[in-house]
């Protein structure tokens, strides 16, 4: 079952997603060489509290035997794909890229978004990876409406990324979102067009391409959270929360 949201529920998610968008915008202004990912986490935590929301990430445990996630944001640097743990020991350097993923709960409903940012001047190929990954996100978002099916979103992301010579991560997906951060359906970033459930009003989805410079394979570090590329090459991650309504699609986490 894919939960369908009422207009009132989507309005609450609109407010949660606006908080996410505002904080990501503020963090983008802070990212520069010499800043630690721990500092970015502290800024995000302060801004979440100031807006009367709570973190959807801090203390999150997908399964009972998992370690709880310690931060309010995920900060994944360079070859790190997703779920990087913020730390005062991780200092951003000129030429790095850093993915920042943020989720909050406001009035009982979640908002979720991510962006990958350059740290100072980055090499040309890294910039192209960021551009293609964000473009892949928007190619997927454009299919978030009737009469498309779920895997039309997936196929659009895959086609755009692979047409530019990059690979699509296959172990980690986008997802439905609502009262819980992760709801049905899973939204892979690869698939066959014209397959999957039909999209309909009331669906709210977190679309999140994770695109690698090299191979699609990934590994998990000993911290049991941080996912890295298997070949040590760069990865980028962009995400928006999108609602499908009677009027069409709405990107809730866009300023």
C-alpha positions in Angstrom: 0.0 0.0 0.0 1.3 3.5 -1.0 -0.1 6.0 1.6 -1.9 8.9 0.0 -1.8 12.2 1.7 -4.8 14.6 2.1 -4.4 18.3 1.1 -4.1 19.1 4.9 -1.3 16.6 5.3 0.5 18.0 2.2 0.3 21.4 3.7 2.1 20.2 6.8 4.7 18.6 4.7 5.0 21.8 2.7 6.0 23.6 6.0 8.4 20.9 7.0 10.0 20.9 3.6 10.3 24.7 3.6 12.3 24.5 6.8 14.6 21.9 5.1 15.1 24.2 2.0 15.8 27.2 4.1 18.5 25.5 6.2 20.2 23.9 3.2 20.4 27.3 1.7 22.0 28.7 4.9 24.5 25.8 5.0 25.5 26.4 1.4 26.6 29.9 2.5 28.7 28.3 5.3 30.5 25.7 3.2 34.1 26.7 2.5 37.7 25.4 2.9 38.6 25.0 6.6 35.1 24.4 7.9 34.4 21.1 9.6 31.4 18.9 8.9 30.8 19.0 12.6 30.4 22.8 12.5 27.8 22.3 9.6 25.9 19.9 11.9 25.9 22.4 14.8 24.6 25.2 12.5 21.9 22.9 11.2 20.9 21.7 14.7 20.6 25.3 15.9 18.4 26.3 12.9 16.1 23.3 13.3 15.5 24.2 16.9 15.0 27.9 16.1 12.2 27.0 13.6 10.4 24.8 16.1 11.1 21.5 14.3 13.0 18.4 15.3 15.6 16.3 13.4 14.4 13.3 11.5 17.9 11.9 11.4 19.4 12.2 14.9 19.0 8.9 16.7 17.5 7.2 13.6 17.8 3.4 13.6 16.5 1.6 10.5 16.7 -1.7 12.5 16.8 -2.5 16.2 20.4 -3.6 16.1 21.7 -0.6 14.2 23.7 2.2 15.7 21.6 5.3 16.0 22.7 8.1 13.6 24.5 10.8 15.7 24.0 13.9 13.5 21.1 16.0 12.3 22.6 16.0 8.8 24.5 13.6 6.7 27.7 15.0 5.3 29.3 12.9 2.6 32.6 14.1 1.3 34.1 13.2 -2.1 33.9 9.4 -2.6 31.3 9.2 0.2 27.9 8.5 -1.4 25.5 8.9 1.5 25.1 8.7 5.3 28.4 10.4 6.1 28.7 11.2 9.8 29.5 14.9 10.6 32.6 15.3 12.7 34.9 18.1 14.0 37.8 15.9 12.7 36.6 16.2 9.0 37.9 19.5 7.7 36.7 20.5 4.2 39.5 21.3 1.8 39.7 23.3 -1.4 38.5 21.1 -4.3 36.3 18.8 -2.2 32.7 18.2 -2.8 30.3 17.6 0.1 26.8 16.2 0.0 24.5 17.5 2.7 21.3 15.6 3.4 18.7 17.0 5.9 15.4 15.8 7.2 13.1 17.4 9.8 9.8 16.7 11.4 7.3 19.6 11.9 3.8 19.2 13.1 4.2 15.4 12.9 5.2 15.3 9.2 8.6 15.0 7.5 10.5 17.0 4.9 13.7 15.7 3.3 16.2 17.1 0.8 19.8 17.0 -0.2 22.4 18.9 -2.2 26.0 18.5 -3.2 28.2 21.6 -2.9 31.6 22.5 -4.2 34.2 23.5 -1.6 35.9 26.5 -3.3 37.1 25.8 -6.8 36.7 22.2 -8.0 38.0 20.3 -11.0 36.0 20.4 -14.2 34.9 16.7 -14.1 33.7 17.1 -10.5 31.6 20.1 -11.5 30.1 18.1 -14.4 29.2 15.3 -12.0 27.3 17.8 -9.8 25.5 19.3 -12.8 24.5 16.0 -14.3 23.3 14.6 -10.9 21.1 17.6 -10.3 19.8 17.5 -13.9 19.0 13.8 -13.4 17.0 14.7 -10.3 14.9 17.2 -12.3 14.5 14.7 -15.1 12.9 12.3 -12.6 10.8 15.1 -11.0 9.3 16.0 -14.3 7.8 12.4 -14.4 6.1 12.9 -11.0 2.7 13.4 -12.4 -0.1 11.5 -14.2 -0.2 9.5 -16.4 3.3 8.3 -15.6 4.3 5.2 -13.6 6.8 5.1 -10.7 9.6 3.6 -12.8 9.3 6.3 -15.4 10.9 8.5 -12.7 13.6 5.8 -12.2 14.3 5.4 -15.9 14.5 9.2 -16.5 17.2 9.5 -13.8 19.1 6.5 -15.1 19.0 7.6 -18.7 20.3 11.1 -18.0 23.1 10.0 -15.8 24.3 7.1 -18.0 24.1 9.2 -21.1 26.8 11.4 -19.6 29.1 8.5 -18.8 28.3 8.3 -15.1 26.9 5.3 -13.1 23.8 5.0 -10.9 24.0 3.7 -7.4 21.7 0.6 -7.1 21.7 -0.3 -3.4 20.1 3.0 -2.1 16.8 4.4 -3.3 14.5 7.3 -2.9 11.3 6.7 -1.0 7.8 7.7 0.0 7.6 10.1 2.9 5.0 11.4 5.3 4.6 10.9 9.0 7.6 8.6 8.7 10.8 9.5 6.9 10.7 6.3 4.9 7.4 5.0 3.6 6.3 3.0 0.6 7.1 3.1 -2.3 10.8 2.6 -2.8 11.9 4.8 -5.7 15.0 3.4 -7.4 17.1 5.5 -9.7 17.1 2.9 -12.4 14.3 0.9 -14.0 12.1 0.2 -17.0 9.9 3.0 -18.2 6.2 2.2 -18.2 6.4 -0.1 -15.2 5.6 0.2 -11.5 2.5 1.6 -9.8 0.6 4.4 -11.5 1.3 7.8 -10.0 -1.8 9.5 -8.5 -2.7 12.5 -6.4 -1.8 12.2 -2.8 1.5 10.5 -3.3 4.5 12.3 -1.8 7.9 11.1 -2.8 11.6 11.8 -2.0 13.4 11.6 -5.3 17.2 11.3 -4.7 19.7 10.3 -7.4 23.1 9.1 -6.1 25.4 9.2 -9.1 29.0 8.0 -9.2 31.9 9.2 -11.3 33.2 5.6 -11.7 31.6 2.3 -10.9 28.1 1.9 -9.4 29.4 -0.4 -6.6 29.5 0.8 -3.0 30.9 -0.2 0.4 30.0 0.7 3.9 32.7 1.9 6.3 33.4 0.5 9.8 31.2 3.2 11.4 28.3 1.2 9.9 26.8 4.3 8.3 29.1 5.9 5.8 28.6 4.6 2.2 31.5 5.1 -0.2 32.2 4.3 -3.8 34.0 1.0 -4.3 36.6 2.5 -6.5 37.3 5.7 -4.5 35.9 8.0 -7.2 33.6 10.9 -6.6 29.8 10.6 -5.9 27.1 13.3 -5.9 23.6 13.3 -4.3 20.6 15.6 -4.9 17.1 15.2 -3.4 13.7 16.9 -3.3 10.4 16.1 -1.6 7.7 16.1 -4.3 3.9 16.0 -3.9 1.6 14.8 -6.7 -1.6 16.8 -6.4 -4.8 17.3 -8.3 -3.2 20.4 -9.9 0.0 18.5 -10.9 3.4 18.1 -9.2 4.8 20.4 -6.5 8.4 20.4 -5.3 7.8 21.0 -1.6 11.5 21.4 -0.7 12.3 24.0 -3.3 12.7 27.7 -2.1 
